[in-house]
Amino acid sequence: MAVNIGEPYKVSNSEIQTFKDCRRKWYLNNYRRLVPKTVKVSGPLALGTRVHGALEAFYNGEDLIGSYMQLLKQDEIIALTNGLDVDALLSEGEMGRIMLEGYINWIEEEAIDSKYEIISNEETLEMPMLDGRVILRGKIDMRLRRKSDGTRLIRDFKTVGQT
């Protein structure tokens, strides 16, 4: 059994959505903690994970494109080791690099980051529910404070695939 008696059950929005979409998938993935054996290093989820990782590194003082290329290289090694389509990964990787270069240009041209103080980066939040028996968990990309009026905000980075 995946839940210890007496301890609250920690649940995320994505787990709730999985339960709503397919209870069997929820049971196997979340309750039984079984995961597919397939390795995926390309596709929308993998691209978003790499971009988020690079943005986290960037806002922790590292080079954005350098961090992204390092994450892409790690995925390339995984793809080569597992006999996956490296060309598709590298094509997708190029799209991610272009997106991040566009992001850098945008924040420089619009001076977006100069308007905010960064409070935290990649933070997990928890809220007890149902008399503490369940804890709702969520992850935010960035917590900010607007310099002009002190308003607290959350920045949520998103990547989208080609349509």
C-alpha positions in Angstrom: 0.0 0.0 0.0 1.3 3.4 -1.0 -0.1 5.5 1.9 1.1 5.1 5.5 -1.8 4.9 8.0 -2.2 8.1 10.0 -0.1 10.2 7.6 -1.9 12.7 5.3 -2.2 11.8 1.6 -0.2 14.3 -0.6 -1.9 15.0 -3.9 -1.2 17.3 -6.8 -3.5 18.8 -9.4 -1.9 16.6 -12.1 -2.7 13.5 -9.9 -6.3 14.7 -9.5 -6.6 15.2 -13.3 -5.2 11.7 -13.9 -7.8 10.3 -11.5 -10.6 12.2 -13.3 -9.3 11.1 -16.8 -8.5 7.4 -16.1 -8.8 5.8 -12.7 -6.9 2.7 -13.8 -3.9 4.9 -14.8 -4.1 6.7 -11.5 -4.2 3.4 -9.6 -1.2 2.0 -11.4 0.9 5.2 -11.5 0.0 7.1 -8.3 -1.3 4.5 -5.9 0.8 1.4 -6.9 3.7 3.7 -8.0 4.3 1.7 -11.2 5.8 3.6 -14.2 6.2 2.6 -17.8 9.6 1.2 -18.8 9.8 3.5 -21.9 12.2 6.4 -21.8 11.1 9.6 -23.4 13.5 12.4 -24.1 11.5 14.2 -26.8 8.0 15.5 -27.1 6.1 18.3 -25.4 6.7 17.1 -21.8 10.5 16.6 -22.3 10.9 19.9 -24.1 9.0 21.8 -21.3 11.1 20.0 -18.7 14.4 21.1 -20.3 13.1 24.7 -20.8 12.0 24.9 -17.2 15.3 23.5 -16.0 17.2 26.0 -18.0 15.0 28.9 -16.7 15.5 27.8 -13.1 19.3 27.7 -13.7 19.1 31.1 -15.3 17.2 32.7 -12.4 19.8 31.1 -10.1 22.6 33.0 -11.9 23.6 30.6 -14.6 23.8 31.0 -18.4 20.3 30.3 -19.9 21.4 28.9 -23.3 24.4 27.1 -21.8 22.2 25.4 -19.2 19.7 24.4 -21.8 22.3 22.9 -24.1 23.7 20.9 -21.2 20.3 19.5 -20.4 19.8 18.7 -24.2 23.2 17.0 -24.2 22.1 14.8 -21.3 19.0 13.8 -23.1 21.0 13.1 -26.3 23.2 10.7 -24.3 20.0 9.0 -23.0 18.6 8.8 -26.5 21.8 7.3 -27.9 22.0 4.8 -25.1 18.4 3.7 -25.6 18.3 3.6 -29.4 15.8 6.5 -29.6 15.4 9.0 -32.5 18.3 11.5 -31.9 17.4 13.6 -35.0 13.9 14.3 -33.6 15.4 15.2 -30.2 18.0 17.6 -31.8 15.3 19.2 -34.0 13.1 19.8 -31.0 16.2 20.9 -29.1 16.9 23.6 -31.7 13.3 24.8 -31.3 13.8 25.1 -27.5 17.0 27.0 -28.0 15.3 29.5 -30.3 12.5 29.9 -27.8 14.9 30.7 -25.0 16.9 33.1 -27.2 13.6 34.9 -27.9 12.9 35.0 -24.2 16.2 36.6 -23.5 15.6 39.2 -26.2 12.1 39.9 -24.9 13.1 40.4 -21.2 16.0 42.7 -22.3 13.9 44.8 -24.8 11.0 45.2 -22.4 13.1 45.3 -19.2 10.6 42.8 -17.7 12.8 41.5 -14.9 13.8 45.0 -13.8 10.2 45.6 -12.6 10.2 42.7 -10.1 12.1 41.4 -7.2 12.4 37.6 -7.3 11.3 36.1 -4.0 11.7 32.4 -4.9 12.3 30.1 -7.8 10.7 26.7 -8.3 8.9 26.5 -5.0 6.6 23.7 -3.8 3.5 24.9 -1.9 1.3 22.7 0.3 -2.2 23.2 1.8 -3.8 20.8 4.2 -7.4 19.8 3.5 -10.1 17.6 4.9 -9.0 18.1 8.6 -5.4 17.5 7.6 -6.0 14.0 6.0 -5.0 15.3 2.6 -2.3 17.8 1.6 -2.8 19.5 -1.8 0.6 20.1 -3.4 1.6 22.4 -6.2 4.7 23.8 -7.7 5.2 27.4 -8.8 7.8 28.5 -11.2 8.6 31.9 -9.6 7.3 34.1 -6.8 7.7 37.8 -7.5 7.1 41.2 -5.9 6.4 44.2 -8.2 8.7 47.0 -7.2 6.3 49.8 -8.0 3.6 48.8 -5.5 4.8 45.7 -3.6 2.2 43.4 -5.1 3.1 39.8 -4.9 2.8 37.7 -8.1 3.4 34.3 -9.4 5.2 33.7 -12.8 4.2 30.5 -14.6 6.4 29.5 -17.6 4.7 27.6 -20.4 6.0 26.0 -23.5 3.7 24.9 -26.3 4.3 22.5 -29.2 3.9 23.3 -32.9 0.3 23.3 -34.2 
